[in-house]
């Protein structure tokens, strides 16, 4: 390991041409005391991803077959290839918001040796549809104010809040390389590898942190149809790692669709980021996303997890593999 190399920023890519250049340019601008490297692990891109990487000679590229990719195992592979003390992860569509992103992401590690993982804030893209925009903002708002760092650790008195305490997203995150390689690695699961990592970490007695100043621009670019399939994948993934998911009836789908769509209607009407024309558009279109969300949540809550064909039929990843 090169002496003094503080961190390795890892970007797993697959057809990530849309945002990759902006990510790599943002990483070039980072201001931090210490040296870091950028490692791209590509799993068979057929677009301009590799061409873009080639335009940044400081970036180290490692290529794998698409069949070898796994959300957890590829991140473990990255840790084994990394040369930094810390490994920071960015998905190929998460763009650092400012030149202090990496500094802010690594800063909490100095708080306590028990702290092994940090996740940063995600800000939805301006064009993100309202349902996703408001959900992303709400999820990260509950972890603490933007001006401080929030620490999370297990406590017997908080067993009823375990899911909230263990929540973890590796879209924008960092951990100690040695910890990943020698203590707790990502599990090789099809989905929700980050949620399982957060749970494993907390249950083993370690700490994690939320660093809101280490923010990125990120929201999933999906069509209405793809959004429903993604909800299916996420819900199935949570079921497979043991997260309790209540079965939803058709009446429940109707109830939650009406309630959540109505709540968003008020938000859209008050949202100053939207022009009057855009508000009218989203007031009509956004409820369709709520219908897709709850219908696919129900489908995922009742599907037989042992029936691989049924699971593939509702999966976004399976759908995209056929496209």
TIPASE-301858 format. One record per residue (C-alpha): x, y negated, z negated. Coordinates in nm, 4 decimals. Layout:
<nodes>
+----------+----------+----------+
|       px |       py |       pz |
+----------+----------+----------+
|        X |        Y |        Z |
...
+----------+----------+----------+
</nodes>
This chain:
<nodes>
+----------+----------+----------+
|       px |       py |       pz |
+----------+----------+----------+
|   0.0000 |   0.0000 |   0.0000 |
|   0.1464 |  -0.3387 |   0.0950 |
|   0.2519 |  -0.5238 |  -0.2171 |
|   0.0101 |  -0.7963 |  -0.3169 |
|  -0.2753 |  -0.6959 |  -0.0858 |
|  -0.5777 |  -0.7977 |  -0.2877 |
|  -0.8658 |  -0.6618 |  -0.0843 |
|  -0.9824 |  -0.4781 |   0.2230 |
|  -1.2997 |  -0.6085 |   0.3862 |
|  -1.4711 |  -0.3131 |   0.5525 |
|  -1.7267 |  -0.3497 |   0.8321 |
|  -1.8915 |  -0.0289 |   0.9563 |
|  -2.0108 |  -0.0971 |   1.3109 |
|  -2.2349 |   0.0615 |   1.5686 |
|  -2.3432 |  -0.1610 |   1.8584 |
|  -2.2924 |  -0.4663 |   1.6397 |
|  -2.2079 |  -0.7195 |   1.9095 |
|  -2.4820 |  -0.9650 |   1.8131 |
|  -2.3251 |  -1.0947 |   1.4915 |
|  -1.9774 |  -0.9395 |   1.4759 |
|  -1.7897 |  -1.2336 |   1.6256 |
|  -1.9441 |  -1.4729 |   1.3736 |
|  -1.8518 |  -1.2366 |   1.0902 |
|  -1.4887 |  -1.2059 |   1.1989 |
|  -1.4610 |  -1.5809 |   1.2524 |
|  -1.6019 |  -1.6399 |   0.9030 |
|  -1.3468 |  -1.3981 |   0.7575 |
|  -1.0650 |  -1.5885 |   0.9283 |
|  -1.1759 |  -1.8996 |   0.7400 |
|  -1.1791 |  -1.7442 |   0.3923 |
|  -0.9860 |  -1.9316 |   0.1235 |
|  -0.8618 |  -1.7070 |  -0.1551 |
|  -0.5502 |  -1.6654 |  -0.3674 |
|  -0.4133 |  -1.3390 |  -0.2355 |
|  -0.3901 |  -1.1503 |   0.0901 |
|  -0.6658 |  -0.9367 |   0.2374 |
|  -0.7152 |  -0.7230 |   0.5459 |
|  -1.0176 |  -0.6497 |   0.7636 |
|  -1.0989 |  -0.2903 |   0.8576 |
|  -1.3667 |  -0.2065 |   1.1148 |
|  -1.4907 |   0.1521 |   1.1292 |
|  -1.6810 |   0.2033 |   1.4517 |
|  -1.9017 |   0.5047 |   1.5151 |
|  -1.9290 |   0.5151 |   1.8924 |
|  -2.0453 |   0.1692 |   1.9986 |
|  -2.1440 |   0.1381 |   2.3641 |
|  -2.1915 |  -0.2398 |   2.3713 |
|  -1.9246 |  -0.5126 |   2.3414 |
|  -1.8358 |  -0.4333 |   1.9791 |
|  -1.4898 |  -0.2907 |   2.0525 |
|  -1.4133 |  -0.5723 |   2.2967 |
|  -1.4936 |  -0.8275 |   2.0267 |
|  -1.2764 |  -0.6464 |   1.7717 |
|  -0.9913 |  -0.6491 |   2.0250 |
|  -1.0050 |  -1.0292 |   2.0339 |
|  -0.9099 |  -1.0403 |   1.6653 |
|  -0.5603 |  -0.8841 |   1.6484 |
|  -0.5514 |  -0.9077 |   1.2697 |
|  -0.8408 |  -0.6608 |   1.2435 |
|  -0.7600 |  -0.2919 |   1.1941 |
|  -0.9886 |  -0.0583 |   1.3894 |
|  -1.0679 |   0.3026 |   1.3049 |
|  -1.3000 |   0.4939 |   1.5368 |
|  -1.5123 |   0.7974 |   1.4510 |
|  -1.7660 |   1.0016 |   1.6432 |
|  -2.1255 |   0.8920 |   1.5985 |
|  -2.2063 |   1.2372 |   1.4614 |
|  -1.9486 |   1.1831 |   1.1864 |
|  -2.1166 |   0.8699 |   1.0515 |
|  -2.2929 |   0.8711 |   0.7174 |
|  -2.3822 |   0.5648 |   0.5109 |
|  -2.2078 |   0.7059 |   0.2060 |
|  -1.9308 |   0.9185 |   0.3514 |
|  -1.8184 |   0.6497 |   0.5965 |
|  -1.7811 |   0.4037 |   0.3105 |
|  -1.5785 |   0.6656 |   0.1240 |
|  -1.3637 |   0.7107 |   0.4345 |
|  -1.3111 |   0.3354 |   0.4433 |
|  -1.1921 |   0.3393 |   0.0823 |
|  -0.9382 |   0.6096 |   0.1660 |
|  -0.8085 |   0.4017 |   0.4586 |
|  -0.8147 |   0.0700 |   0.2721 |
|  -0.4944 |  -0.0851 |   0.1430 |
|  -0.6387 |  -0.3445 |  -0.0923 |
|  -0.6985 |  -0.3193 |  -0.4664 |
|  -1.0634 |  -0.4000 |  -0.4002 |
|  -1.2857 |  -0.2832 |  -0.1157 |
|  -1.5478 |  -0.5324 |   0.0023 |
|  -1.8237 |  -0.4071 |   0.2303 |
|  -2.0188 |  -0.6020 |   0.4906 |
|  -2.2677 |  -0.4515 |   0.7305 |
|  -2.2197 |  -0.5565 |   1.0930 |
|  -2.5055 |  -0.8066 |   1.0641 |
|  -2.4119 |  -0.9776 |   0.7353 |
|  -2.2367 |  -1.3112 |   0.7909 |
|  -2.0503 |  -1.4844 |   0.5044 |
|  -2.2130 |  -1.8196 |   0.4332 |
|  -1.8954 |  -2.0107 |   0.3462 |
|  -1.5166 |  -1.9931 |   0.3158 |
|  -1.5316 |  -1.8991 |  -0.0524 |
|  -1.7387 |  -1.5842 |  -0.0011 |
|  -1.4654 |  -1.3289 |  -0.0750 |
|  -1.3293 |  -1.5284 |  -0.3681 |
|  -1.6741 |  -1.5406 |  -0.5281 |
|  -1.7379 |  -1.1711 |  -0.4592 |
|  -1.4184 |  -1.0635 |  -0.6361 |
|  -1.4251 |  -1.3169 |  -0.9212 |
|  -1.6511 |  -1.1129 |  -1.1568 |
|  -1.3985 |  -0.8269 |  -1.1722 |
|  -1.1857 |  -1.0380 |  -1.4072 |
|  -1.4654 |  -1.0445 |  -1.6668 |
|  -1.4213 |  -0.6914 |  -1.8016 |
|  -1.2446 |  -0.3706 |  -1.6987 |
|  -1.5737 |  -0.1846 |  -1.7301 |
|  -1.7127 |  -0.3841 |  -1.4391 |
|  -1.6640 |  -0.1704 |  -1.1286 |
|  -1.8973 |  -0.3069 |  -0.8609 |
|  -2.0330 |  -0.6428 |  -0.7468 |
|  -2.3102 |  -0.7291 |  -0.5047 |
|  -2.3603 |  -1.0702 |  -0.3498 |
|  -2.6694 |  -1.2597 |  -0.2482 |
|  -2.8471 |  -1.2216 |   0.0860 |
|  -3.0164 |  -1.5178 |   0.2528 |
|  -3.2659 |  -1.4263 |   0.5278 |
|  -3.2070 |  -1.5618 |   0.8762 |
|  -3.4155 |  -1.8634 |   0.9823 |
|  -3.6003 |  -1.6552 |   1.2444 |
|  -3.6869 |  -1.3778 |   1.0002 |
|  -4.0590 |  -1.2988 |   0.9810 |
|  -4.2241 |  -1.4276 |   0.6607 |
|  -4.2886 |  -1.0938 |   0.4890 |
|  -3.9196 |  -1.0011 |   0.5016 |
|  -3.8059 |  -1.3573 |   0.4316 |
|  -4.0072 |  -1.3829 |   0.1122 |
|  -3.9239 |  -1.0293 |  -0.0023 |
|  -3.5485 |  -1.0826 |   0.0338 |
|  -3.5657 |  -1.4145 |  -0.1487 |
|  -3.7765 |  -1.2656 |  -0.4289 |
|  -3.5547 |  -0.9597 |  -0.4757 |
|  -3.2391 |  -1.1615 |  -0.5281 |
|  -3.4051 |  -1.4385 |  -0.7289 |
|  -3.4939 |  -1.1888 |  -1.0013 |
|  -3.1273 |  -1.1012 |  -1.0593 |
|  -3.0346 |  -1.4428 |  -1.1916 |
|  -2.9802 |  -1.8099 |  -1.1047 |
|  -2.7599 |  -1.9138 |  -0.8147 |
|  -2.5132 |  -2.0978 |  -1.0394 |
|  -2.3970 |  -1.8036 |  -1.2533 |
|  -2.2972 |  -1.4373 |  -1.2558 |
|  -2.5311 |  -1.1710 |  -1.3953 |
|  -2.3932 |  -0.8534 |  -1.5556 |
|  -2.5821 |  -0.5242 |  -1.5651 |
|  -2.5109 |  -0.2273 |  -1.7906 |
|  -2.7058 |   0.0603 |  -1.9369 |
|  -2.8714 |   0.0560 |  -2.2772 |
|  -3.0982 |   0.3149 |  -2.4381 |
|  -3.3449 |   0.0405 |  -2.5277 |
|  -3.3884 |  -0.0452 |  -2.1585 |
|  -3.4703 |   0.2977 |  -2.0158 |
|  -3.8017 |   0.1698 |  -1.8808 |
|  -3.6149 |  -0.0856 |  -1.6694 |
|  -3.3527 |   0.1510 |  -1.5298 |
|  -3.4504 |   0.0987 |  -1.1646 |
|  -3.4055 |  -0.2782 |  -1.1969 |
|  -3.0747 |  -0.2425 |  -1.3814 |
|  -2.9275 |   0.0079 |  -1.1367 |
|  -3.0426 |  -0.1689 |  -0.8170 |
|  -2.7506 |  -0.2095 |  -0.5791 |
|  -2.7128 |  -0.3165 |  -0.2186 |
|  -2.3893 |  -0.2515 |  -0.0306 |
|  -2.4804 |  -0.4855 |   0.2570 |
|  -2.2624 |  -0.7433 |   0.0794 |
|  -2.0670 |  -0.5815 |  -0.2006 |
|  -1.7308 |  -0.4901 |  -0.3498 |
|  -1.5825 |  -0.2290 |  -0.5785 |
|  -1.2449 |  -0.1200 |  -0.7057 |
|  -1.0763 |   0.1071 |  -0.4523 |
|  -0.9252 |   0.3352 |  -0.7155 |
|  -1.2642 |   0.3754 |  -0.8834 |
|  -1.4265 |   0.4843 |  -0.5562 |
|  -1.1535 |   0.7349 |  -0.4805 |
|  -1.1020 |   0.8830 |  -0.8260 |
|  -1.4132 |   0.8299 |  -1.0387 |
|  -1.7455 |   0.7704 |  -0.8605 |
|  -1.7741 |   0.7885 |  -0.4829 |
|  -2.0712 |   0.7240 |  -0.2610 |
|  -2.2915 |   1.0281 |  -0.2180 |
|  -2.3404 |   1.1738 |   0.1276 |
|  -2.7130 |   1.1091 |   0.1604 |
|  -2.9115 |   1.0035 |   0.4661 |
|  -3.0424 |   0.6822 |   0.3081 |
|  -3.0258 |   0.4783 |  -0.0137 |
|  -2.6616 |   0.5662 |  -0.0779 |
|  -2.6168 |   0.2266 |  -0.2418 |
|  -2.9089 |   0.2793 |  -0.4804 |
|  -2.7630 |   0.6138 |  -0.5848 |
|  -2.4172 |   0.4609 |  -0.6310 |
|  -2.5639 |   0.1921 |  -0.8565 |
|  -2.7464 |   0.4537 |  -1.0596 |
|  -2.4421 |   0.6806 |  -1.0904 |
|  -2.2288 |   0.3882 |  -1.2014 |
|  -2.4658 |   0.2622 |  -1.4707 |
|  -2.5486 |   0.6103 |  -1.6015 |
|  -2.1759 |   0.6795 |  -1.6392 |
|  -2.1428 |   0.3768 |  -1.8677 |
|  -1.9880 |   0.1274 |  -1.6268 |
|  -2.1023 |  -0.2257 |  -1.5430 |
|  -2.1987 |  -0.3995 |  -1.2217 |
|  -2.2522 |  -0.7657 |  -1.1427 |
|  -2.4583 |  -0.9913 |  -0.9205 |
|  -2.2570 |  -1.2803 |  -0.7737 |
|  -2.5044 |  -1.5153 |  -0.6008 |
|  -2.2384 |  -1.7583 |  -0.4801 |
|  -2.0947 |  -1.4746 |  -0.2686 |
|  -2.3805 |  -1.5144 |  -0.0242 |
|  -2.4319 |  -1.3928 |   0.3300 |
|  -2.6886 |  -1.4508 |   0.6009 |
|  -2.8668 |  -1.1217 |   0.6466 |
|  -3.2048 |  -0.9812 |   0.7381 |
|  -3.2866 |  -0.6883 |   0.9608 |
|  -3.3680 |  -0.7690 |   1.3224 |
|  -3.6570 |  -0.5323 |   1.3837 |
|  -3.9713 |  -0.5321 |   1.5938 |
|  -4.3117 |  -0.4813 |   1.4353 |
|  -4.2988 |  -0.1103 |   1.5203 |
|  -3.9402 |  -0.0721 |   1.3967 |
|  -4.0247 |  -0.2473 |   1.0709 |
|  -4.2822 |   0.0180 |   0.9897 |
|  -4.0334 |   0.2950 |   1.0667 |
|  -3.7730 |   0.1274 |   0.8461 |
|  -4.0182 |   0.1173 |   0.5553 |
|  -4.0726 |   0.4892 |   0.6118 |
|  -3.6963 |   0.5564 |   0.6058 |
|  -3.6395 |   0.3498 |   0.2923 |
|  -3.9261 |   0.5138 |   0.1043 |
|  -3.8227 |   0.8659 |   0.2057 |
|  -3.4653 |   0.7815 |   0.1068 |
|  -3.5754 |   0.6724 |  -0.2394 |
|  -3.7820 |   0.9880 |  -0.2826 |
|  -3.4839 |   1.2009 |  -0.1881 |
|  -3.2625 |   1.0499 |  -0.4557 |
|  -3.5275 |   1.1030 |  -0.7219 |
|  -3.6844 |   0.7577 |  -0.7463 |
|  -4.0493 |   0.7930 |  -0.8536 |
|  -4.2740 |   0.6927 |  -0.5621 |
|  -4.6466 |   0.6936 |  -0.6257 |
|  -4.8736 |   0.8359 |  -0.3575 |
|  -5.0864 |   0.5712 |  -0.1941 |
|  -5.4420 |   0.6339 |  -0.0804 |
|  -5.6004 |   0.4743 |   0.2256 |
|  -5.7933 |   0.2498 |  -0.0109 |
|  -5.4603 |   0.1548 |  -0.1662 |
|  -5.3194 |   0.0655 |   0.1743 |
|  -5.6140 |  -0.1669 |   0.2362 |
|  -5.5917 |  -0.3184 |  -0.1110 |
|  -5.2190 |  -0.3947 |  -0.1007 |
|  -5.2325 |  -0.5157 |   0.2587 |
|  -5.5027 |  -0.7689 |   0.1749 |
|  -5.3367 |  -0.8842 |  -0.1483 |
|  -4.9851 |  -0.9244 |  -0.0117 |
|  -5.0939 |  -1.0764 |   0.3191 |
|  -5.3079 |  -1.3297 |   0.1323 |
|  -5.0146 |  -1.4208 |  -0.0910 |
|  -4.7937 |  -1.4756 |   0.2122 |
|  -5.0622 |  -1.6874 |   0.3771 |
|  -5.0351 |  -1.9365 |   0.0921 |
|  -4.6564 |  -1.9315 |   0.1105 |
|  -4.6553 |  -1.9879 |   0.4866 |
|  -4.8929 |  -2.2821 |   0.4528 |
|  -4.6567 |  -2.4413 |   0.1981 |
|  -4.3295 |  -2.3485 |   0.3703 |
|  -4.1590 |  -2.6657 |   0.4921 |
|  -3.9152 |  -2.4636 |   0.7023 |
|  -4.1952 |  -2.3949 |   0.9522 |
|  -4.3406 |  -2.6422 |   1.1986 |
|  -4.7195 |  -2.6620 |   1.2222 |
|  -4.7132 |  -2.4558 |   1.5411 |
|  -4.4918 |  -2.1914 |   1.3809 |
|  -4.7149 |  -2.1755 |   1.0749 |
|  -5.0163 |  -2.1026 |   1.2924 |
|  -4.8221 |  -1.8307 |   1.4718 |
|  -4.7145 |  -1.6576 |   1.1507 |
|  -5.0567 |  -1.6908 |   0.9907 |
|  -5.1827 |  -1.4687 |   1.2729 |
|  -4.8853 |  -1.2329 |   1.3148 |
|  -4.7490 |  -1.1839 |   0.9625 |
|  -5.0499 |  -0.9795 |   0.8371 |
|  -4.9649 |  -0.7185 |   1.1025 |
|  -4.6326 |  -0.6608 |   0.9280 |
|  -4.8174 |  -0.6019 |   0.6015 |
|  -5.0386 |  -0.3436 |   0.7704 |
|  -4.7297 |  -0.1659 |   0.9056 |
|  -4.5572 |  -0.1820 |   0.5701 |
|  -4.8277 |  -0.0233 |   0.3598 |
|  -4.9384 |   0.2294 |   0.6223 |
|  -4.5821 |   0.3571 |   0.6566 |
|  -4.5249 |   0.3464 |   0.2825 |
|  -4.8268 |   0.5736 |   0.2442 |
|  -4.7009 |   0.8020 |   0.5181 |
|  -4.3606 |   0.8283 |   0.3499 |
|  -4.5137 |   0.8847 |   0.0073 |
|  -4.7038 |   1.1942 |   0.1203 |
|  -4.4745 |   1.3491 |   0.3838 |
|  -4.3256 |   1.6884 |   0.3002 |
|  -3.9543 |   1.6176 |   0.2568 |
|  -3.8720 |   1.9743 |   0.3588 |
|  -4.0411 |   1.9235 |   0.6960 |
|  -3.7555 |   1.7703 |   0.8943 |
|  -3.9657 |   1.7283 |   1.2079 |
|  -4.2281 |   1.5284 |   1.0183 |
|  -3.9576 |   1.3135 |   0.8611 |
|  -3.7901 |   1.2503 |   1.1976 |
|  -4.1255 |   1.1560 |   1.3516 |
|  -4.1515 |   0.8564 |   1.1194 |
|  -3.7829 |   0.7612 |   1.1106 |
|  -3.6315 |   0.4460 |   1.2585 |
|  -3.2891 |   0.6073 |   1.2900 |
|  -3.4379 |   0.9013 |   1.4813 |
|  -3.6360 |   0.6599 |   1.7008 |
|  -3.3264 |   0.4556 |   1.7845 |
|  -3.1217 |   0.7670 |   1.8598 |
|  -3.3714 |   0.8485 |   2.1360 |
|  -3.3747 |   0.4974 |   2.2812 |
+----------+----------+----------+
</nodes>
